[in-house]
Amino acid sequence: MMDNKTFLIVGLIIAIVIGVLAVFLASGDPDGLESTALMVSGQKDLTGAAPEDGNPEAVGTGTFAYESPMPDYSLGESMGAAGGLVAIVVGIFLTLLVVLGATWLVGMAGRKTKS
């Protein structure tokens, strides 16, 4: 059987390999959430085209805006694919930290209820 440290290291290696491959295999088309945001803001209609006269009311009304620290898994146009790789690795480690922190909190809560 694998000990926890080996399991964690193997899991990180697998996650990083999948993340690196995802940069090169990912579609450039917007996903469902991005597509919906574009429709709500009037930048595209159900067929994927922008409204003909630029009138957002042709598609719907409303506004949508968001800021992401690493939009589209990149660190800007200047870094290109390398920025995408860095963003994915940073995201993997941040996710690991969140999961380990949550695990620690649950473990501490479990110890308090046993005492």
Backbone atoms as SQL, in Angstrom:
CREATE TABLE atoms (id INTEGER PRIMARY KEY, chain TEXT, resi INTEGER, resn TEXT, atom TEXT, x REAL, y REAL, z REAL);
INSERT INTO atoms VALUES
  (1, 'A', 1, 'MET', 'N', 0.830, -1.194, 0.000),
  (2, 'A', 1, 'MET', 'CA', 0.000, 0.000, 0.000),
  (3, 'A', 1, 'MET', 'C', 0.870, 1.252, 0.000),
  (4, 'A', 2, 'MET', 'N', 0.310, 2.307, -0.610),
  (5, 'A', 2, 'MET', 'CA', 0.998, 3.584, -0.665),
  (6, 'A', 2, 'MET', 'C', 0.762, 4.369, 0.621),
  (7, 'A', 3, 'ASP', 'N', 1.798, 5.026, 1.105),
  (8, 'A', 3, 'ASP', 'CA', 1.581, 5.906, 2.250),
  (9, 'A', 3, 'ASP', 'C', 1.027, 7.240, 1.758),
  (10, 'A', 4, 'ASN', 'N', 0.597, 8.086, 2.681),
  (11, 'A', 4, 'ASN', 'CA', -0.065, 9.350, 2.331),
  (12, 'A', 4, 'ASN', 'C', 0.835, 10.283, 1.524),
  (13, 'A', 5, 'LYS', 'N', 2.112, 10.353, 1.890),
  (14, 'A', 5, 'LYS', 'CA', 3.032, 11.257, 1.208),
  (15, 'A', 5, 'LYS', 'C', 3.210, 10.836, -0.253),
  (16, 'A', 6, 'THR', 'N', 3.407, 9.560, -0.492),
  (17, 'A', 6, 'THR', 'CA', 3.557, 9.058, -1.863),
  (18, 'A', 6, 'THR', 'C', 2.281, 9.284, -2.660),
  (19, 'A', 7, 'PHE', 'N', 1.137, 9.020, -2.043),
  (20, 'A', 7, 'PHE', 'CA', -0.150, 9.229, -2.701),
  (21, 'A', 7, 'PHE', 'C', -0.314, 10.689, -3.109),
  (22, 'A', 8, 'LEU', 'N', 0.044, 11.611, -2.226),
  (23, 'A', 8, 'LEU', 'CA', -0.065, 13.035, -2.498),
  (24, 'A', 8, 'LEU', 'C', 0.858, 13.447, -3.639),
  (25, 'A', 9, 'ILE', 'N', 2.093, 12.965, -3.633),
  (26, 'A', 9, 'ILE', 'CA', 3.053, 13.321, -4.676),
  (27, 'A', 9, 'ILE', 'C', 2.610, 12.769, -6.033),
  (28, 'A', 10, 'VAL', 'N', 2.181, 11.513, -6.068),
  (29, 'A', 10, 'VAL', 'CA', 1.703, 10.916, -7.324),
  (30, 'A', 10, 'VAL', 'C', 0.476, 11.669, -7.826),
  (31, 'A', 11, 'GLY', 'N', -0.439, 12.015, -6.937),
  (32, 'A', 11, 'GLY', 'CA', -1.629, 12.768, -7.321),
  (33, 'A', 11, 'GLY', 'C', -1.281, 14.132, -7.896),
  (34, 'A', 12, 'LEU', 'N', -0.319, 14.829, -7.286),
  (35, 'A', 12, 'LEU', 'CA', 0.111, 16.132, -7.807),
  (36, 'A', 12, 'LEU', 'C', 0.740, 15.995, -9.188),
  (37, 'A', 13, 'ILE', 'N', 1.555, 14.983, -9.374),
  (38, 'A', 13, 'ILE', 'CA', 2.187, 14.772, -10.677),
  (39, 'A', 13, 'ILE', 'C', 1.127, 14.506, -11.740),
  (40, 'A', 14, 'ILE', 'N', 0.159, 13.667, -11.435),
  (41, 'A', 14, 'ILE', 'CA', -0.915, 13.368, -12.386),
  (42, 'A', 14, 'ILE', 'C', -1.721, 14.630, -12.696),
  (43, 'A', 15, 'ALA', 'N', -2.051, 15.425, -11.677),
  (44, 'A', 15, 'ALA', 'CA', -2.822, 16.656, -11.886),
  (45, 'A', 15, 'ALA', 'C', -2.059, 17.646, -12.755),
  (46, 'A', 16, 'ILE', 'N', -0.762, 17.782, -12.533),
  (47, 'A', 16, 'ILE', 'CA', 0.042, 18.718, -13.322),
  (48, 'A', 16, 'ILE', 'C', 0.146, 18.242, -14.772),
  (49, 'A', 17, 'VAL', 'N', 0.341, 16.949, -14.986),
  (50, 'A', 17, 'VAL', 'CA', 0.417, 16.426, -16.356),
  (51, 'A', 17, 'VAL', 'C', -0.903, 16.670, -17.089),
  (52, 'A', 18, 'ILE', 'N', -2.028, 16.377, -16.435),
  (53, 'A', 18, 'ILE', 'CA', -3.329, 16.612, -17.060),
  (54, 'A', 18, 'ILE', 'C', -3.530, 18.102, -17.329),
  (55, 'A', 19, 'GLY', 'N', -3.153, 18.943, -16.385),
  (56, 'A', 19, 'GLY', 'CA', -3.288, 20.391, -16.567),
  (57, 'A', 19, 'GLY', 'C', -2.448, 20.920, -17.710),
  (58, 'A', 20, 'VAL', 'N', -1.226, 20.433, -17.844),
  (59, 'A', 20, 'VAL', 'CA', -0.346, 20.876, -18.928),
  (60, 'A', 20, 'VAL', 'C', -0.909, 20.422, -20.277),
  (61, 'A', 21, 'LEU', 'N', -1.381, 19.198, -20.343),
  (62, 'A', 21, 'LEU', 'CA', -1.967, 18.708, -21.597),
  (63, 'A', 21, 'LEU', 'C', -3.239, 19.472, -21.955),
  (64, 'A', 22, 'ALA', 'N', -3.983, 19.904, -20.944),
  (65, 'A', 22, 'ALA', 'CA', -5.241, 20.613, -21.188),
  (66, 'A', 22, 'ALA', 'C', -5.017, 21.922, -21.932),
  (67, 'A', 23, 'VAL', 'N', -3.882, 22.575, -21.708),
  (68, 'A', 23, 'VAL', 'CA', -3.591, 23.835, -22.396),
  (69, 'A', 23, 'VAL', 'C', -3.572, 23.622, -23.903),
  (70, 'A', 24, 'PHE', 'N', -3.037, 22.503, -24.329),
  (71, 'A', 24, 'PHE', 'CA', -2.883, 22.262, -25.758),
  (72, 'A', 24, 'PHE', 'C', -4.107, 21.588, -26.376),
  (73, 'A', 25, 'LEU', 'N', -4.947, 20.977, -25.569),
  (74, 'A', 25, 'LEU', 'CA', -6.110, 20.264, -26.078),
  (75, 'A', 25, 'LEU', 'C', -7.418, 21.030, -25.906),
  (76, 'A', 26, 'ALA', 'N', -7.396, 22.134, -25.181),
  (77, 'A', 26, 'ALA', 'CA', -8.621, 22.872, -24.871),
  (78, 'A', 26, 'ALA', 'C', -9.157, 23.615, -26.096),
  (79, 'A', 27, 'SER', 'N', -10.463, 23.746, -26.138),
  (80, 'A', 27, 'SER', 'CA', -11.121, 24.483, -27.216),
  (81, 'A', 27, 'SER', 'C', -11.064, 25.979, -26.918),
  (82, 'A', 28, 'GLY', 'N', -10.958, 26.760, -27.956),
  (83, 'A', 28, 'GLY', 'CA', -10.966, 28.205, -27.796),
  (84, 'A', 28, 'GLY', 'C', -12.360, 28.786, -27.728),
  (85, 'A', 29, 'ASP', 'N', -13.376, 27.951, -27.990),
  (86, 'A', 29, 'ASP', 'CA', -14.753, 28.421, -27.943),
  (87, 'A', 29, 'ASP', 'C', -15.178, 28.667, -26.500),
  (88, 'A', 30, 'PRO', 'N', -16.096, 29.624, -26.277),
  (89, 'A', 30, 'PRO', 'CA', -16.547, 29.880, -24.906),
  (90, 'A', 30, 'PRO', 'C', -17.341, 28.691, -24.348),
  (91, 'A', 31, 'ASP', 'N', -17.189, 28.446, -23.054),
  (92, 'A', 31, 'ASP', 'CA', -17.967, 27.390, -22.406),
  (93, 'A', 31, 'ASP', 'C', -19.382, 27.905, -22.134),
  (94, 'A', 32, 'GLY', 'N', -20.187, 27.105, -21.471),
  (95, 'A', 32, 'GLY', 'CA', -21.582, 27.472, -21.236),
  (96, 'A', 32, 'GLY', 'C', -21.749, 28.749, -20.450),
  (97, 'A', 33, 'LEU', 'N', -20.957, 28.931, -19.401),
  (98, 'A', 33, 'LEU', 'CA', -21.079, 30.133, -18.575),
  (99, 'A', 33, 'LEU', 'C', -20.667, 31.371, -19.362),
  (100, 'A', 34, 'GLU', 'N', -19.542, 31.289, -20.071),
  (101, 'A', 34, 'GLU', 'CA', -19.102, 32.424, -20.873),
  (102, 'A', 34, 'GLU', 'C', -20.104, 32.737, -21.982),
  (103, 'A', 35, 'SER', 'N', -20.632, 31.700, -22.595),
  (104, 'A', 35, 'SER', 'CA', -21.606, 31.893, -23.666),
  (105, 'A', 35, 'SER', 'C', -22.863, 32.584, -23.146),
  (106, 'A', 36, 'THR', 'N', -23.326, 32.163, -21.979),
  (107, 'A', 36, 'THR', 'CA', -24.492, 32.803, -21.372),
  (108, 'A', 36, 'THR', 'C', -24.201, 34.261, -21.035),
  (109, 'A', 37, 'ALA', 'N', -23.015, 34.528, -20.507),
  (110, 'A', 37, 'ALA', 'CA', -22.643, 35.911, -20.187),
  (111, 'A', 37, 'ALA', 'C', -22.616, 36.765, -21.445),
  (112, 'A', 38, 'LEU', 'N', -22.112, 36.218, -22.547),
  (113, 'A', 38, 'LEU', 'CA', -22.092, 36.971, -23.803),
  (114, 'A', 38, 'LEU', 'C', -23.500, 37.238, -24.310),
  (115, 'A', 39, 'MET', 'N', -24.393, 36.258, -24.130),
  (116, 'A', 39, 'MET', 'CA', -25.783, 36.454, -24.555),
  (117, 'A', 39, 'MET', 'C', -26.465, 37.514, -23.706),
  (118, 'A', 40, 'VAL', 'N', -26.276, 37.466, -22.396),
  (119, 'A', 40, 'VAL', 'CA', -26.914, 38.429, -21.495),
  (120, 'A', 40, 'VAL', 'C', -26.417, 39.840, -21.773),
  (121, 'A', 41, 'SER', 'N', -25.131, 39.958, -22.093),
  (122, 'A', 41, 'SER', 'CA', -24.586, 41.292, -22.349),
  (123, 'A', 41, 'SER', 'C', -24.846, 41.757, -23.773),
  (124, 'A', 42, 'GLY', 'N', -25.482, 40.908, -24.610),
  (125, 'A', 42, 'GLY', 'CA', -25.832, 41.311, -25.958),
  (126, 'A', 42, 'GLY', 'C', -24.712, 41.184, -26.966),
  (127, 'A', 43, 'GLN', 'N', -23.661, 40.463, -26.627),
  (128, 'A', 43, 'GLN', 'CA', -22.535, 40.339, -27.538),
  (129, 'A', 43, 'GLN', 'C', -22.680, 39.171, -28.503),
  (130, 'A', 44, 'LYS', 'N', -23.680, 38.300, -28.288),
  (131, 'A', 44, 'LYS', 'CA', -23.964, 37.213, -29.226),
  (132, 'A', 44, 'LYS', 'C', -25.397, 36.763, -29.046),
  (133, 'A', 45, 'ASP', 'N', -25.929, 36.056, -30.039),
  (134, 'A', 45, 'ASP', 'CA', -27.282, 35.519, -29.913),
  (135, 'A', 45, 'ASP', 'C', -27.209, 33.994, -29.845),
  (136, 'A', 46, 'LEU', 'N', -28.348, 33.334, -29.910),
  (137, 'A', 46, 'LEU', 'CA', -28.369, 31.879, -29.767),
  (138, 'A', 46, 'LEU', 'C', -27.596, 31.155, -30.848),
  (139, 'A', 47, 'THR', 'N', -27.421, 31.760, -32.006),
  (140, 'A', 47, 'THR', 'CA', -26.672, 31.111, -33.080),
  (141, 'A', 47, 'THR', 'C', -25.177, 31.330, -32.946),
  (142, 'A', 48, 'GLY', 'N', -24.765, 32.146, -31.986),
  (143, 'A', 48, 'GLY', 'CA', -23.352, 32.419, -31.777),
  (144, 'A', 48, 'GLY', 'C', -22.884, 33.687, -32.468),
  (145, 'A', 49, 'ALA', 'N', -23.761, 34.321, -33.247),
  (146, 'A', 49, 'ALA', 'CA', -23.391, 35.544, -33.953),
  (147, 'A', 49, 'ALA', 'C', -23.697, 36.756, -33.092),
  (148, 'A', 50, 'ALA', 'N', -22.983, 37.824, -33.349),
  (149, 'A', 50, 'ALA', 'CA', -23.269, 39.087, -32.665),
  (150, 'A', 50, 'ALA', 'C', -24.538, 39.677, -33.262),
  (151, 'A', 51, 'PRO', 'N', -25.309, 40.442, -32.478),
  (152, 'A', 51, 'PRO', 'CA', -26.506, 41.085, -33.024),
  (153, 'A', 51, 'PRO', 'C', -26.124, 41.957, -34.226),
  (154, 'A', 52, 'GLU', 'N', -26.937, 41.925, -35.254),
  (155, 'A', 52, 'GLU', 'CA', -26.597, 42.574, -36.520),
  (156, 'A', 52, 'GLU', 'C', -26.378, 44.069, -36.389),
  (157, 'A', 53, 'ASP', 'N', -27.267, 44.756, -35.707),
  (158, 'A', 53, 'ASP', 'CA', -27.149, 46.208, -35.623),
  (159, 'A', 53, 'ASP', 'C', -26.450, 46.668, -34.347),
  (160, 'A', 54, 'GLY', 'N', -25.887, 45.741, -33.586),
  (161, 'A', 54, 'GLY', 'CA', -25.232, 46.105, -32.344),
  (162, 'A', 54, 'GLY', 'C', -26.193, 46.442, -31.228),
  (163, 'A', 55, 'ASN', 'N', -27.480, 46.176, -31.445),
  (164, 'A', 55, 'ASN', 'CA', -28.497, 46.480, -30.456),
  (165, 'A', 55, 'ASN', 'C', -28.621, 45.311, -29.484),
  (166, 'A', 56, 'PRO', 'N', -28.223, 45.498, -28.231),
  (167, 'A', 56, 'PRO', 'CA', -28.308, 44.383, -27.281),
  (168, 'A', 56, 'PRO', 'C', -29.732, 43.916, -27.030),
  (169, 'A', 57, 'GLU', 'N', -30.717, 44.763, -27.302),
  (170, 'A', 57, 'GLU', 'CA', -32.105, 44.353, -27.080),
  (171, 'A', 57, 'GLU', 'C', -32.538, 43.278, -28.069),
  (172, 'A', 58, 'ALA', 'N', -31.793, 43.099, -29.140),
  (173, 'A', 58, 'ALA', 'CA', -32.114, 42.034, -30.090),
  (174, 'A', 58, 'ALA', 'C', -31.872, 40.671, -29.453),
  (175, 'A', 59, 'VAL', 'N', -31.029, 40.619, -28.437),
  (176, 'A', 59, 'VAL', 'CA', -30.700, 39.361, -27.774),
  (177, 'A', 59, 'VAL', 'C', -31.342, 39.284, -26.406),
  (178, 'A', 60, 'GLY', 'N', -31.300, 40.313, -25.654),
  (179, 'A', 60, 'GLY', 'CA', -31.824, 40.334, -24.295),
  (180, 'A', 60, 'GLY', 'C', -31.279, 41.554, -23.585),
  (181, 'A', 61, 'THR', 'N', -31.715, 41.755, -22.394),
  (182, 'A', 61, 'THR', 'CA', -31.231, 42.905, -21.658),
  (183, 'A', 61, 'THR', 'C', -30.467, 42.431, -20.446),
  (184, 'A', 62, 'GLY', 'N', -29.727, 43.333, -19.866),
  (185, 'A', 62, 'GLY', 'CA', -28.969, 43.022, -18.668),
  (186, 'A', 62, 'GLY', 'C', -27.492, 43.292, -18.884),
  (187, 'A', 63, 'THR', 'N', -26.772, 43.262, -17.814),
  (188, 'A', 63, 'THR', 'CA', -25.332, 43.459, -17.887),
  (189, 'A', 63, 'THR', 'C', -24.654, 42.354, -17.105),
  (190, 'A', 64, 'PHE', 'N', -23.461, 42.076, -17.508),
  (191, 'A', 64, 'PHE', 'CA', -22.681, 41.047, -16.825),
  (192, 'A', 64, 'PHE', 'C', -21.224, 41.450, -16.901),
  (193, 'A', 65, 'ALA', 'N', -20.564, 41.485, -15.777),
  (194, 'A', 65, 'ALA', 'CA', -19.143, 41.810, -15.759),
  (195, 'A', 65, 'ALA', 'C', -18.482, 41.031, -14.640),
  (196, 'A', 66, 'TYR', 'N', -17.279, 40.587, -14.892),
  (197, 'A', 66, 'TYR', 'CA', -16.526, 39.890, -13.857),
  (198, 'A', 66, 'TYR', 'C', -15.042, 40.075, -14.114),
  (199, 'A', 67, 'GLU', 'N', -14.282, 40.001, -13.075),
  (200, 'A', 67, 'GLU', 'CA', -12.833, 40.079, -13.148),
  (201, 'A', 67, 'GLU', 'C', -12.283, 38.775, -12.588),
  (202, 'A', 68, 'SER', 'N', -11.361, 38.201, -13.271),
  (203, 'A', 68, 'SER', 'CA', -10.734, 36.973, -12.809),
  (204, 'A', 68, 'SER', 'C', -9.248, 37.235, -12.619),
  (205, 'A', 69, 'PRO', 'N', -8.646, 36.675, -11.581),
  (206, 'A', 69, 'PRO', 'CA', -7.209, 36.908, -11.402),
  (207, 'A', 69, 'PRO', 'C', -6.379, 36.298, -12.538),
  (208, 'A', 70, 'MET', 'N', -6.859, 35.205, -13.125),
  (209, 'A', 70, 'MET', 'CA', -6.167, 34.575, -14.248),
  (210, 'A', 70, 'MET', 'C', -7.207, 34.183, -15.301),
  (211, 'A', 71, 'PRO', 'N', -7.746, 35.181, -16.050),
  (212, 'A', 71, 'PRO', 'CA', -8.813, 34.869, -17.006),
  (213, 'A', 71, 'PRO', 'C', -8.342, 33.909, -18.089),
  (214, 'A', 72, 'ASP', 'N', -9.193, 32.954, -18.425),
  (215, 'A', 72, 'ASP', 'CA', -8.892, 31.949, -19.446),
  (216, 'A', 72, 'ASP', 'C', -7.571, 31.232, -19.180),
  (217, 'A', 73, 'TYR', 'N', -7.275, 31.014, -17.917),
  (218, 'A', 73, 'TYR', 'CA', -6.057, 30.310, -17.512),
  (219, 'A', 73, 'TYR', 'C', -4.815, 30.908, -18.157),
  (220, 'A', 74, 'SER', 'N', -4.689, 32.230, -18.098),
  (221, 'A', 74, 'SER', 'CA', -3.507, 32.868, -18.657),
  (222, 'A', 74, 'SER', 'C', -3.068, 34.006, -17.747),
  (223, 'A', 75, 'LEU', 'N', -1.874, 34.447, -17.981),
  (224, 'A', 75, 'LEU', 'CA', -1.332, 35.576, -17.228),
  (225, 'A', 75, 'LEU', 'C', -1.084, 36.756, -18.150),
  (226, 'A', 76, 'GLY', 'N', -1.872, 36.845, -19.196),
  (227, 'A', 76, 'GLY', 'CA', -1.746, 37.949, -20.133),
  (228, 'A', 76, 'GLY', 'C', -1.252, 37.478, -21.481),
  (229, 'A', 77, 'GLU', 'N', -1.463, 38.323, -22.479),
  (230, 'A', 77, 'GLU', 'CA', -1.074, 37.985, -23.847),
  (231, 'A', 77, 'GLU', 'C', 0.437, 37.858, -23.992),
  (232, 'A', 78, 'SER', 'N', 1.184, 38.627, -23.202),
  (233, 'A', 78, 'SER', 'CA', 2.638, 38.632, -23.372),
  (234, 'A', 78, 'SER', 'C', 3.277, 37.298, -23.009),
  (235, 'A', 79, 'MET', 'N', 2.682, 36.550, -22.072),
  (236, 'A', 79, 'MET', 'CA', 3.273, 35.279, -21.651),
  (237, 'A', 79, 'MET', 'C', 2.835, 34.108, -22.526),
  (238, 'A', 80, 'GLY', 'N', 1.732, 34.241, -23.239),
  (239, 'A', 80, 'GLY', 'CA', 1.280, 33.196, -24.143),
  (240, 'A', 80, 'GLY', 'C', 1.005, 31.870, -23.442),
  (241, 'A', 81, 'ALA', 'N', 1.418, 30.770, -24.080),
  (242, 'A', 81, 'ALA', 'CA', 1.161, 29.428, -23.539),
  (243, 'A', 81, 'ALA', 'C', 1.898, 29.208, -22.222),
  (244, 'A', 82, 'ALA', 'N', 3.055, 29.820, -22.053),
  (245, 'A', 82, 'ALA', 'CA', 3.799, 29.664, -20.791),
  (246, 'A', 82, 'ALA', 'C', 2.997, 30.237, -19.628),
  (247, 'A', 83, 'GLY', 'N', 2.302, 31.346, -19.876),
  (248, 'A', 83, 'GLY', 'CA', 1.444, 31.923, -18.842),
  (249, 'A', 83, 'GLY', 'C', 0.308, 30.998, -18.484),
  (250, 'A', 84, 'GLY', 'N', -0.236, 30.298, -19.490),
  (251, 'A', 84, 'GLY', 'CA', -1.286, 29.315, -19.231),
  (252, 'A', 84, 'GLY', 'C', -0.781, 28.169, -18.376),
  (253, 'A', 85, 'LEU', 'N', 0.422, 27.717, -18.654),
  (254, 'A', 85, 'LEU', 'CA', 1.004, 26.624, -17.857),
  (255, 'A', 85, 'LEU', 'C', 1.242, 27.065, -16.420),
  (256, 'A', 86, 'VAL', 'N', 1.766, 28.272, -16.245),
  (257, 'A', 86, 'VAL', 'CA', 2.002, 28.789, -14.889),
  (258, 'A', 86, 'VAL', 'C', 0.678, 28.929, -14.145),
  (259, 'A', 87, 'ALA', 'N', -0.350, 29.452, -14.832),
  (260, 'A', 87, 'ALA', 'CA', -1.658, 29.627, -14.194),
  (261, 'A', 87, 'ALA', 'C', -2.242, 28.287, -13.764),
  (262, 'A', 88, 'ILE', 'N', -2.087, 27.255, -14.575),
  (263, 'A', 88, 'ILE', 'CA', -2.615, 25.938, -14.227),
  (264, 'A', 88, 'ILE', 'C', -1.876, 25.356, -13.031),
  (265, 'A', 89, 'VAL', 'N', -0.554, 25.461, -13.018),
  (266, 'A', 89, 'VAL', 'CA', 0.222, 24.931, -11.894),
  (267, 'A', 89, 'VAL', 'C', -0.128, 25.677, -10.609),
  (268, 'A', 90, 'VAL', 'N', -0.254, 27.007, -10.689),
  (269, 'A', 90, 'VAL', 'CA', -0.646, 27.797, -9.515),
  (270, 'A', 90, 'VAL', 'C', -2.034, 27.374, -9.047),
  (271, 'A', 91, 'GLY', 'N', -2.965, 27.185, -9.990),
  (272, 'A', 91, 'GLY', 'CA', -4.314, 26.750, -9.636),
  (273, 'A', 91, 'GLY', 'C', -4.337, 25.393, -8.964),
  (274, 'A', 92, 'ILE', 'N', -3.518, 24.479, -9.439),
  (275, 'A', 92, 'ILE', 'CA', -3.444, 23.138, -8.837),
  (276, 'A', 92, 'ILE', 'C', -2.961, 23.241, -7.395),
  (277, 'A', 93, 'PHE', 'N', -1.910, 24.021, -7.169),
  (278, 'A', 93, 'PHE', 'CA', -1.388, 24.130, -5.809),
  (279, 'A', 93, 'PHE', 'C', -2.332, 24.899, -4.889),
  (280, 'A', 94, 'LEU', 'N', -3.017, 25.919, -5.417),
  (281, 'A', 94, 'LEU', 'CA', -4.006, 26.619, -4.587),
  (282, 'A', 94, 'LEU', 'C', -5.163, 25.689, -4.216),
  (283, 'A', 95, 'THR', 'N', -5.599, 24.880, -5.169),
  (284, 'A', 95, 'THR', 'CA', -6.657, 23.910, -4.880),
  (285, 'A', 95, 'THR', 'C', -6.191, 22.912, -3.831),
  (286, 'A', 96, 'LEU', 'N', -4.964, 22.452, -3.962),
  (287, 'A', 96, 'LEU', 'CA', -4.398, 21.528, -2.964),
  (288, 'A', 96, 'LEU', 'C', -4.405, 22.161, -1.576),
  (289, 'A', 97, 'LEU', 'N', -3.999, 23.422, -1.489),
  (290, 'A', 97, 'LEU', 'CA', -3.978, 24.100, -0.194),
  (291, 'A', 97, 'LEU', 'C', -5.381, 24.225, 0.395),
  (292, 'A', 98, 'VAL', 'N', -6.366, 24.538, -0.443),
  (293, 'A', 98, 'VAL', 'CA', -7.745, 24.652, 0.041),
  (294, 'A', 98, 'VAL', 'C', -8.240, 23.301, 0.551),
  (295, 'A', 99, 'VAL', 'N', -7.968, 22.235, -0.207),
  (296, 'A', 99, 'VAL', 'CA', -8.414, 20.897, 0.208),
  (297, 'A', 99, 'VAL', 'C', -7.710, 20.461, 1.487),
  (298, 'A', 100, 'LEU', 'N', -6.410, 20.687, 1.583),
  (299, 'A', 100, 'LEU', 'CA', -5.688, 20.322, 2.803),
  (300, 'A', 100, 'LEU', 'C', -6.188, 21.140, 3.996),
  (301, 'A', 101, 'GLY', 'N', -6.462, 22.429, 3.771),
  (302, 'A', 101, 'GLY', 'CA', -6.995, 23.260, 4.850),
  (303, 'A', 101, 'GLY', 'C', -8.359, 22.783, 5.313),
  (304, 'A', 102, 'ALA', 'N', -9.226, 22.445, 4.369),
  (305, 'A', 102, 'ALA', 'CA', -10.555, 21.933, 4.728),
  (306, 'A', 102, 'ALA', 'C', -10.440, 20.600, 5.461),
  (307, 'A', 103, 'THR', 'N', -9.533, 19.753, 4.996),
  (308, 'A', 103, 'THR', 'CA', -9.315, 18.468, 5.664),
  (309, 'A', 103, 'THR', 'C', -8.833, 18.673, 7.092),
  (310, 'A', 104, 'TRP', 'N', -7.937, 19.606, 7.268),
  (311, 'A', 104, 'TRP', 'CA', -7.418, 19.888, 8.608),
  (312, 'A', 104, 'TRP', 'C', -8.535, 20.405, 9.517),
  (313, 'A', 105, 'LEU', 'N', -9.375, 21.319, 8.991),
  (314, 'A', 105, 'LEU', 'CA', -10.484, 21.855, 9.790),
  (315, 'A', 105, 'LEU', 'C', -11.472, 20.759, 10.193),
  (316, 'A', 106, 'VAL', 'N', -11.789, 19.874, 9.263),
  (317, 'A', 106, 'VAL', 'CA', -12.708, 18.777, 9.572),
  (318, 'A', 106, 'VAL', 'C', -12.078, 17.851, 10.610),
  (319, 'A', 107, 'GLY', 'N', -10.796, 17.595, 10.469),
  (320, 'A', 107, 'GLY', 'CA', -10.106, 16.747, 11.440),
  (321, 'A', 107, 'GLY', 'C', -10.091, 17.367, 12.837),
  (322, 'A', 108, 'MET', 'N', -9.860, 18.679, 12.894),
  (323, 'A', 108, 'MET', 'CA', -9.873, 19.377, 14.191),
  (324, 'A', 108, 'MET', 'C', -11.260, 19.350, 14.804),
  (325, 'A', 109, 'ALA', 'N', -12.291, 19.528, 14.001),
  (326, 'A', 109, 'ALA', 'CA', -13.665, 19.489, 14.515),
  (327, 'A', 109, 'ALA', 'C', -13.989, 18.084, 15.016),
  (328, 'A', 110, 'GLY', 'N', -13.507, 17.063, 14.336),
  (329, 'A', 110, 'GLY', 'CA', -13.738, 15.685, 14.764),
  (330, 'A', 110, 'GLY', 'C', -13.047, 15.378, 16.087),
  (331, 'A', 111, 'ARG', 'N', -11.864, 15.935, 16.266),
  (332, 'A', 111, 'ARG', 'CA', -11.131, 15.713, 17.523),
  (333, 'A', 111, 'ARG', 'C', -11.819, 16.408, 18.697),
  (334, 'A', 112, 'LYS', 'N', -12.396, 17.571, 18.455),
  (335, 'A', 112, 'LYS', 'CA', -13.081, 18.302, 19.518),
  (336, 'A', 112, 'LYS', 'C', -14.349, 17.573, 19.969),
  (337, 'A', 113, 'THR', 'N', -15.063, 16.948, 19.026),
  (338, 'A', 113, 'THR', 'CA', -16.288, 16.242, 19.403),
  (339, 'A', 113, 'THR', 'C', -15.986, 14.959, 20.160),
  (340, 'A', 114, 'LYS', 'N', -14.827, 14.346, 19.939),
  (341, 'A', 114, 'LYS', 'CA', -14.449, 13.124, 20.638),
  (342, 'A', 114, 'LYS', 'C', -13.994, 13.406, 22.060),
  (343, 'A', 115, 'SER', 'N', -13.470, 14.610, 22.301),
  (344, 'A', 115, 'SER', 'CA', -12.928, 14.961, 23.629),
  (345, 'A', 115, 'SER', 'C', -14.006, 15.232, 24.630);
